[in-house]
Amino acid sequence: MNRTAVERASAFEKLVADLLIALGFENVTLQSTIASPDRCVDIQAYNITKSPTGEKVSELWLVETKYYVNNQIDSRTIAQLSGILNIEKRAKALLVTSSNLTSSAWNYVHKLNASVEKRLEVWDRDKLLTLLAKFPQLEEKYKQITSSFPLSLSTAKNEISSSLIQRLSICPLGKEGWKDFEDICTQILTEVFVPPLKPPKQQPRTLNGLERRDALFSLRDADIDTGWAKICRDFDSRFLLCEFKNYTNPCTKDEVNQTRNYLKQTIGRFGIIFSRKGADCGAYRMRNSIYSEEKKIILLFDDNHLIELLKLKAANQNPIDLIRDAIDDFYISHE
């Protein structure tokens, strides 16, 4: 991190500490002020409550702060906190971030949280600002740092994203709207992924004419800083394969198996199905089997994911974060 980034991260840490004090936490300690911290977290604090009998109960909170402007929370940070809780059986962990969490990241948090008896809590950008609004003096004190936060995903929009979301909302399901849905999906993915990716090849057919892929985005020369290079490397992928299903019902194992057959050595082992109504249980079971047998990952997205990709772009965050979070969520839920 450059000097400015380090200074802002330090200011963000102090913001969180002051907010915890304002909320009634006691013995709030920044670990950076301790010569030999015994825990790999930024802040240690105690939440004081009363038992039903009126006794004072002190609960240890281990707090990790992550200041980001354009990036999302790394799943490793969430996993590390849950790992700490497996050691600190009576403590609670809190992750505080200046950024938004994607829907897939929230799924990842909920699943990890279940394994640690719901002792993991996350305050994202919106939650943090809501809590801070209760204390006007703190709001004023830290307005310089909070003004650098990314836009909220709940409000982020621009003219292009608003137009595409509107078109998606009125696109009819089924045969009547299948071509419109393919065009809308392609335009959305082009808007959020190009650049750094190149414009997609739409509906390319194999030489025998029997297989048709809806859209292929070339991952050639993918910049490592964008995150695409890791996907290219992890799944031996030359392309991002995207399939569009404008069905009136959730897609099934048949569509997942069809996508599996498209993921050949010349394409790679990673693809996404965008289905209007999501996927049924059989589809999820099939994709688990496919991964077990061939190490191919097929993500199952719906309209809400398309909208979220556009909002991430409008909020000046990297839309690939949703894909990486969905991959992490798949790994943790894979059976």
SULURNOR-V284871 format. One record per pair of residues at least 12 apart in sequence whose ideal C-beta (glycine too) atoms are under 7 Angstrom apart, sorted by sequence separation. I is the first residue (numbers start at 0). J is the second residue. D is the distance in Angstrom with one decimal. If there is no record, write none. Layout:
BEGIN
I,J,D  I,J,D
END
This chain:
BEGIN
29,41,6.8  30,42,6.5  45,57,4.9  46,58,4.7  80,92,4.3  203,215,6.1  258,270,5.2  16,29,5.7  29,42,5.8  30,43,6.3  45,58,6.6  63,76,6.5  108,121,5.6  170,183,6.0  201,214,5.6  218,231,4.4  286,299,6.8  308,321,6.0  28,42,6.8  45,59,6.0  46,60,5.6  80,94,5.9  185,199,6.2  258,272,5.8  307,321,5.9  27,42,6.6  28,43,4.9  45,60,6.9  199,214,4.3  200,215,4.7  44,60,4.8  167,183,5.4  185,201,6.1  199,215,5.9  242,258,5.3  283,299,6.9  12,29,6.4  27,44,4.4  63,80,6.0  77,94,6.6  128,145,6.7  166,183,5.3  199,216,4.8  255,272,6.9  282,299,6.2  304,321,6.7  26,44,6.5  43,61,6.2  44,62,6.3  76,94,6.7  218,236,5.5  219,237,6.6  254,272,6.3  26,45,4.9  197,216,7.0  218,237,6.1  24,44,4.3  25,45,4.9  42,62,3.8  163,183,6.5  196,216,4.7  197,217,4.9  218,238,6.0  24,45,6.4  40,61,4.5  41,62,6.0  100,121,6.8  196,217,6.7  217,238,5.8  218,239,6.1  240,261,5.9  278,299,4.2  24,46,5.6  25,47,5.5  40,62,5.9  41,63,5.6  42,64,6.8  61,83,6.1  216,238,6.2  240,262,6.3  250,272,6.1  277,299,6.7  38,61,5.9  40,63,5.1  41,64,4.7  100,123,4.9  163,186,6.2  215,238,4.4  216,239,4.2  23,47,6.8  72,96,5.4  99,123,5.9  124,148,5.5  163,187,5.3  192,216,6.1  250,274,4.2  277,301,4.3  298,322,7.0  19,44,5.1  98,123,6.9  99,124,5.4  124,149,6.7  215,240,6.0  249,274,6.6  272,297,6.3  274,299,6.9  276,301,6.8  16,42,5.6  61,87,6.6  72,98,6.5  92,118,6.4  98,124,5.8  125,151,5.4  188,214,6.8  195,221,6.7  240,266,5.7  268,294,5.9  275,301,6.7  15,42,6.4  71,98,5.8  91,118,4.7  92,119,5.0  93,120,4.9  94,121,4.8  95,122,4.6  96,123,5.7  97,124,5.7  124,151,6.3  163,190,6.8  195,222,5.2  214,241,4.4  249,276,4.6  255,282,4.9  268,295,4.3  269,296,5.4  270,297,5.2  271,298,4.5  272,299,5.5  273,300,5.0  274,301,6.0  275,302,6.0  298,325,5.1  70,98,6.6  72,100,6.1  96,124,6.9  125,153,6.7  212,240,6.0  213,241,5.9  237,265,6.7  238,266,5.2  242,270,6.7  244,272,6.2  246,274,6.2  248,276,5.8  249,277,5.0  250,278,4.9  251,279,5.7  254,282,6.9  268,296,6.7  272,300,6.9  12,41,5.4  61,90,5.5  65,94,7.0  67,96,6.4  91,120,6.7  93,122,6.8  185,214,5.5  213,242,5.1  237,266,6.3  238,267,6.2  244,273,6.9  246,275,6.1  247,276,7.0  249,278,5.2  252,281,4.2  256,285,6.0  271,300,5.8  12,42,7.0  59,89,6.8  60,90,6.9  67,97,5.6  71,101,6.3  77,107,6.3  81,111,4.4  85,115,6.6  195,225,4.5  213,243,4.8  237,267,5.6  239,269,7.0  240,270,3.7  241,271,5.3  242,272,4.8  243,273,5.2  244,274,4.0  245,275,5.6  246,276,6.2  249,279,4.4  251,281,5.5  252,282,5.4  255,285,4.4  259,289,5.0  296,326,6.3  59,90,4.3  60,91,5.0  61,92,5.0  62,93,4.6  63,94,5.1  64,95,5.0  65,96,4.4  66,97,5.0  67,98,4.2  77,108,5.9  84,115,4.2  159,190,6.0  196,227,6.7  236,267,2.7  242,273,7.0  244,275,6.8  251,282,5.5  255,286,5.2  72,104,6.1  95,127,6.1  181,213,6.0  195,227,6.4  235,267,5.4  236,268,6.5  241,273,6.6  250,282,5.6  252,284,6.9  273,305,6.4  58,91,6.0  60,93,5.5  62,95,6.5  71,104,6.6  74,107,5.9  78,111,6.7  81,114,6.6  234,267,5.2  235,268,5.8  236,269,4.9  252,285,3.7  262,295,5.0  296,329,6.1  77,111,6.1  81,115,5.2  84,118,5.3  234,268,4.2  84,119,6.4  234,269,3.9  259,295,6.1  81,119,5.8  259,297,6.8  80,119,6.0  230,269,6.2  258,297,5.4  255,297,5.8  290,333,6.3  287,333,5.9  15,62,6.6  287,334,5.9  15,64,5.0  212,261,5.4  99,149,6.5  97,148,4.8  98,149,5.7  210,261,6.3  12,64,4.8  99,151,6.8  11,64,5.8  99,152,4.5  188,241,6.3  11,66,3.8  8,66,4.4  7,66,5.7  184,243,4.7  181,243,4.9  234,296,6.7  180,243,5.8  180,245,3.9  177,245,4.4  176,245,5.6  173,245,6.5  172,245,6.1  173,247,5.0  172,247,4.7  68,147,5.9  15,95,4.9  69,149,6.8  68,149,6.1  11,97,6.2  184,273,5.5  226,317,6.6  225,317,7.0  227,319,6.5  226,319,4.5  225,319,6.5  226,323,6.2  172,275,5.7  18,130,6.2  18,131,6.1  21,134,4.8  21,137,6.1  191,308,4.7  187,305,5.3  191,309,6.3  18,137,6.3  190,309,6.9  17,137,5.8  184,305,6.8  187,308,6.6  191,312,4.6  187,309,6.1  190,312,6.6  192,318,6.7  14,141,4.6  191,318,4.2  14,144,6.1  11,144,5.8  10,144,4.8  167,302,6.1  7,144,6.1  167,305,6.3  7,147,6.7  164,306,5.6  164,309,6.3  163,309,6.1  160,309,4.0  160,310,6.8  160,312,6.7  160,313,4.9  156,310,7.0  155,310,4.8  157,313,4.9  156,313,5.2  152,310,4.8  155,313,4.1  152,311,6.8  155,314,3.7  152,314,5.8  150,314,4.1  149,314,5.1  150,315,6.9  149,315,6.0  149,316,5.6  102,307,6.0  101,307,6.6  99,314,6.7  99,316,6.7  107,324,6.2  98,316,6.9  103,321,5.9  101,320,5.7  101,321,4.4  104,324,4.2  107,327,5.4  111,331,6.9  103,324,3.7  107,328,4.6  110,331,5.5  103,325,4.0  106,328,4.8  110,332,6.2  101,324,4.7  107,331,6.2  103,328,4.8  71,316,6.6  69,315,6.0  69,316,5.8  70,317,6.7  69,317,6.5  71,320,3.7  74,324,6.6  71,324,6.9  74,327,4.0
END
